Amino acid sequence: MKITSAELIISAAKDHQFPGGPFPEVALSGRSNVGKSSFINTLLARKGLARTSQKPGKTQTLNFYFLNDRFHFVDVPGYGYAKVSKKEREAWGRVMESYFTHREQLKGVIQLVDARHKPTEDDIMMYDWLKYHELPVIIVATKVDKIPKGKWDKHVSNIKKELKLHDEDPVILFSSETAYGKDRAWKEITRLLF
């Protein structure tokens, strides 16, 4: 997919701030520091649209990116980050739950996991929660450039096994360093959106 226009239209902290309109959406979920901003920037071929940070837990709002005047990417707060107060985590949790369970424009979720490691308990919990709510999920395994190519299949089987992945949900190996997996990611995202 060629991205001709991309802009961050709102960082929403409450449901009433979510943009209206009929545009389909794909949400991006993953634990803090998994490489969500880099994934967005690589996919959209925009260097600093999604801000990358050395500090995990930076995204504290749902960031709506309007792309090609046709659809949204929605970057949701990273999970599994301990330095945020319990009260703050609960507040985000409520907004995110409301988004995932009531948002009619939502067509599916890209869940990012770190390809180098087994999915964490938080990854597993998030995947189970999304499937409980019958949402289609694309698993994107990031940082694959840091694993020798000969071990890629083994890492994919580990991810599938740990998440107890449903057959219909693909796993895409991805590197924001080399853009490996970009075309396949777009193919799966387009399938969800249109």
C-alpha positions as CSV (number, residue, x, y, z in Angstrom):
1,M,0.0,0.0,0.0
2,K,1.3,3.5,-0.9
3,I,0.6,6.0,1.9
4,T,0.0,9.4,0.3
5,S,-1.2,11.2,3.4
6,A,-0.7,10.5,7.1
7,E,-1.5,12.7,10.1
8,L,-2.0,12.3,13.8
9,I,-5.5,13.7,14.2
10,I,-6.1,13.3,17.9
11,S,-4.6,11.8,21.1
12,A,-7.7,10.7,23.0
13,A,-7.7,10.2,26.7
14,K,-11.5,9.7,27.0
15,D,-14.1,7.9,24.7
16,H,-15.9,11.1,23.8
17,Q,-12.7,12.3,22.1
18,F,-12.6,9.3,19.6
19,P,-13.2,10.7,16.1
20,G,-16.5,10.1,14.4
21,G,-17.0,9.1,10.8
22,P,-17.3,5.8,8.9
23,F,-13.6,5.2,8.5
24,P,-12.4,1.6,9.3
25,E,-9.7,1.2,11.9
26,V,-6.9,-1.1,12.9
27,A,-5.6,-0.8,16.5
28,L,-2.0,-1.5,17.4
29,S,-1.3,-3.1,20.7
30,G,1.8,-4.4,22.4
31,R,3.8,-4.1,25.6
32,S,5.9,-1.0,26.2
33,N,9.2,-1.0,24.3
34,V,8.1,-3.7,21.7
35,G,8.7,-1.2,18.8
36,K,5.2,0.0,18.0
37,S,6.2,3.5,17.0
38,S,9.0,2.2,14.8
39,F,6.5,-0.3,13.2
40,I,4.1,2.6,12.5
41,N,6.9,4.8,11.0
42,T,8.3,2.0,8.9
43,L,4.8,1.0,7.6
44,L,3.9,4.6,6.7
45,A,7.4,5.5,5.5
46,R,7.4,8.5,7.8
47,K,10.4,9.0,10.0
48,G,9.0,10.7,13.1
49,L,5.2,10.5,12.8
50,A,4.9,8.2,15.7
51,R,7.3,9.3,18.4
52,T,9.7,6.7,19.6
53,S,11.0,7.0,23.1
54,Q,13.8,5.5,25.2
55,K,11.3,5.6,28.1
56,P,8.8,2.8,28.0
57,G,5.2,3.6,28.9
58,K,5.2,7.0,27.0
59,T,2.0,6.5,25.0
60,Q,-0.8,7.3,27.5
61,T,-3.5,8.1,25.1
62,L,-5.1,6.4,22.1
63,N,-3.4,8.1,19.1
64,F,-5.5,8.2,15.9
65,Y,-3.6,8.4,12.7
66,F,-5.7,9.2,9.6
67,L,-4.2,7.6,6.5
68,N,-4.9,8.2,2.8
69,D,-8.2,9.9,3.9
70,R,-9.6,6.4,4.1
71,F,-8.7,4.7,7.4
72,H,-7.2,5.0,10.8
73,F,-4.3,3.3,12.7
74,V,-5.0,3.6,16.4
75,D,-1.9,3.3,18.7
76,V,-3.1,2.3,22.1
77,P,-1.1,2.6,25.4
78,G,1.6,-0.1,25.8
79,Y,0.9,-2.7,28.5
80,G,3.1,-4.3,31.1
81,Y,4.8,-1.2,32.2
82,A,5.3,-1.2,36.0
83,K,6.3,2.5,36.7
84,V,2.8,3.8,36.1
85,S,0.6,4.1,39.1
86,K,-2.2,1.5,39.6
87,K,-4.8,4.2,39.5
88,E,-3.5,5.4,36.1
89,R,-3.3,1.9,34.7
90,E,-7.0,1.3,35.8
91,A,-8.1,4.6,34.1
92,W,-6.3,3.6,30.8
93,G,-7.8,0.1,31.2
94,R,-11.3,1.5,31.3
95,V,-10.8,3.7,28.2
96,M,-9.1,0.8,26.3
97,E,-11.8,-1.7,27.2
98,S,-14.5,0.7,26.1
99,Y,-12.6,1.2,22.8
100,F,-12.0,-2.5,22.1
101,T,-15.5,-3.6,23.0
102,H,-17.7,-0.7,21.7
103,R,-15.9,0.8,18.7
104,E,-17.8,-0.1,15.6
105,Q,-15.1,1.1,13.2
106,L,-12.6,-1.3,14.7
107,K,-11.9,-4.1,12.2
108,G,-9.0,-5.9,14.0
109,V,-5.9,-5.6,16.1
110,I,-2.2,-5.8,15.3
111,Q,-0.6,-7.2,18.4
112,L,3.2,-6.7,18.5
113,V,5.4,-9.1,20.4
114,D,9.2,-9.2,20.6
115,A,10.4,-12.0,18.2
116,R,13.5,-12.6,20.3
117,H,11.7,-13.8,23.4
118,K,8.7,-16.0,24.3
119,P,5.5,-14.0,24.6
120,T,5.2,-12.6,28.1
121,E,2.2,-13.2,30.4
122,D,0.9,-9.8,29.5
123,D,1.1,-10.7,25.8
124,I,-0.8,-13.9,26.4
125,M,-3.4,-12.2,28.6
126,M,-3.9,-9.5,25.9
127,Y,-4.3,-12.0,23.1
128,D,-6.8,-14.1,25.1
129,W,-8.7,-11.0,25.9
130,L,-8.9,-9.9,22.3
131,K,-10.0,-13.4,21.2
132,Y,-12.6,-13.5,24.0
133,H,-14.1,-10.3,22.4
134,E,-13.9,-12.0,19.0
135,L,-11.5,-9.6,17.4
136,P,-9.3,-10.6,14.5
137,V,-5.7,-10.4,15.4
138,I,-2.5,-10.1,13.4
139,I,0.6,-11.0,15.4
140,V,3.6,-9.0,14.4
141,A,6.9,-10.3,15.8
142,T,9.3,-7.3,15.9
143,K,13.1,-7.1,16.0
144,V,13.6,-10.2,13.8
145,D,16.8,-8.7,12.4
146,K,18.4,-9.5,15.8
147,I,17.8,-13.3,15.3
148,P,19.8,-15.5,13.0
149,K,17.6,-16.4,9.9
150,G,18.0,-20.1,10.6
151,K,16.2,-19.7,13.9
152,W,13.2,-17.8,12.6
153,D,10.9,-20.8,12.2
154,K,11.6,-21.9,15.8
155,H,10.7,-18.5,17.1
156,V,7.5,-18.5,15.1
157,S,6.5,-21.9,16.6
158,N,7.3,-20.7,20.1
159,I,5.0,-17.7,19.6
160,K,2.2,-19.8,18.2
161,K,2.5,-22.3,21.0
162,E,2.7,-19.8,23.9
163,L,-0.2,-17.7,22.6
164,K,-2.2,-20.8,21.6
165,L,-2.7,-18.9,18.4
166,H,-6.0,-19.4,16.5
167,D,-5.5,-20.7,13.0
168,E,-7.0,-17.7,11.3
169,D,-4.5,-15.3,13.0
170,P,-1.2,-14.8,11.1
171,V,2.3,-14.3,12.5
172,I,4.4,-11.8,10.6
173,L,8.1,-11.5,11.2
174,F,9.1,-7.8,11.1
175,S,12.1,-5.6,11.3
176,S,11.9,-1.8,11.4
177,E,15.7,-1.8,10.6
178,T,15.4,-3.5,7.3
179,A,11.6,-3.2,6.6
180,Y,11.4,-7.0,6.4
181,G,7.8,-8.1,6.6
182,K,6.4,-4.7,5.6
183,D,4.6,-5.9,2.4
184,R,3.1,-9.0,4.2
185,A,1.9,-6.7,7.0
186,W,0.2,-4.4,4.5
187,K,-1.4,-7.4,2.8
188,E,-2.9,-8.7,6.1
189,I,-4.0,-5.1,7.2
190,T,-5.7,-4.4,3.9
191,R,-7.6,-7.8,4.2
192,L,-8.9,-6.6,7.6
193,L,-9.8,-3.1,6.6
194,F,-11.5,-3.5,3.2
